[in-house]
Amino acid sequence: MSASGKERKFLARKMRAELQIRKAAGSFVFDENGKKYIDFVMGWGAGNLGWGNNHLTQRVRSFRGPDYVHPDYSYKAWSELAQLLVSITPGKLAKCFRATGGSEAIDIALQAAMIHTEREKFLSLEGSYHGNTLGALSVGASVYRKQYKNLLRYCSKIRLPLNVAALEEIKSHLRKRDVAAFIMEPVGINLGMLIPQQSFMIELQRMCKKYKTLLIMDEVTTGFGRTGKLFASELFNLKPDMLCLGKAITGGVAALGATITTRAVAESMEKIGNFQSAYGWHPLSVQAAIGNVRYYIDRGKKLLRNVVEVSDYFRTRLSYLPFKQPVALRIQGLAIGIDVGDEQYASQLQSRCRKRGLLIATEGSLLLLLPALNVERSTVDKALNILEKSI
Ligand SMILES: Cc1ncc(COP(=O)(O)O)c(C=O)c1O
């Protein structure tokens, strides 16, 4: 039986890349034969500080706290992390709910929106991905509704592009005053690098406020510096009612998610919401998350400067690469999309890059690069040379 056959005998999975990861360090991963790859996927935005980051791994290894704390008890590190998250997130976010990862953080937000507004409808963007729980799938792409007819019934999807017509459509829903929340990624990394116009986002926020629909920003992948701001909501001066976090909240070294809400929303949710989570904010994960957030507080400015500089460098070099036809670059910080216009070509390029030692992601005809935020220029050069050769 082949290695992948053996693995799949007991482990359910969707096998995309047959790559056995043995080791990871900085911007690199190594397979079982010791072959080294530049990792420009970084766990789809989990490993923002690079793999094996000393600061994070030391904190986890030196942890001497309790194995476990039941959600009903108190634990100082929970309030410390909550306070830190509130201090760095935008707008008037005031209280944190504990989750194990991104999907659970989204589900908590949906529940809180229904409870707080006493409404049941949602609006989201067509084609989006917000996680794999039934709640998160309900606000994801319409295709999921074909698979599971019993998802939350009332979620309308706004078709792209995000232009004046989309705003009109949103308004036609909101003015009925029965939409609990509008949910989206501020920069649509899962939507082929959809970078909305400032004017669209400002108007969206204004309308949500006017019609008392809550604005939920899913920053599970955009959060923690990916787009050049600590949170992508800051690119548009947004003051969301809820922010959902996961992935890079621990730099990838432990599982943790968070839903951060305004005080008013939290009060409604605390009264009747269901958010008991046995492994939500496990002590070891909290140890990692506190270390991670402190890292951003202490060294975030320098890190974000690097994101902006390296992003400009990517833009310049990518615009000179001889793709077989003109490509569209959609770049925001170190979320880098190259739309090569053809799904098959994108997937060919991805596998040629992999053979040469570069891991990138694809979404349809888009090549997606999500390097570590502290990636070195020499690594970027090597990666772009591989991409150029693969063309
Ligand atoms: C934007 C977004 N939201 C939510 C999720 C779900 O997070 P998790 O896989 O931690 O449940 C993901 C995961 O890829 C995501 O990219």
The ligand as a MOL file (V3000), in Angstrom:
LIG
                    3D

  0  0  0     0  0            999 V3000
M  V30 BEGIN CTAB
M  V30 COUNTS 16 16 0 0 0
M  V30 BEGIN ATOM
M  V30 1 C -11.4570 33.4790 7.0170 0
M  V30 2 C -11.5660 32.2100 7.7800 0
M  V30 3 N -12.5180 32.0930 8.7160 0
M  V30 4 C -12.6490 30.9740 9.4560 0
M  V30 5 C -11.8160 29.8960 9.2590 0
M  V30 6 C -11.9930 28.6470 10.0750 0
M  V30 7 O -10.9700 28.5110 10.9910 0
M  V30 8 P -10.6490 27.0700 11.6470 0
M  V30 9 O -10.1430 26.2030 10.5360 0
M  V30 10 O -9.6290 27.3870 12.7110 0
M  V30 11 O -11.9160 26.5550 12.2270 0
M  V30 12 C -10.8190 29.9700 8.2850 0
M  V30 13 C -9.9130 28.8280 8.0480 0
M  V30 14 O -9.2840 28.6940 7.0240 0
M  V30 15 C -10.6810 31.1590 7.5320 0
M  V30 16 O -9.7350 31.2830 6.5970 0
M  V30 END ATOM
M  V30 BEGIN BOND
M  V30 1 1 1 2
M  V30 2 1 2 3
M  V30 3 2 2 15
M  V30 4 2 3 4
M  V30 5 1 4 5
M  V30 6 1 5 6
M  V30 7 2 5 12
M  V30 8 1 6 7
M  V30 9 1 7 8
M  V30 10 2 8 9
M  V30 11 1 8 10
M  V30 12 1 8 11
M  V30 13 1 12 13
M  V30 14 1 12 15
M  V30 15 2 13 14
M  V30 16 1 15 16
M  V30 END BOND
M  V30 END CTAB
M  END
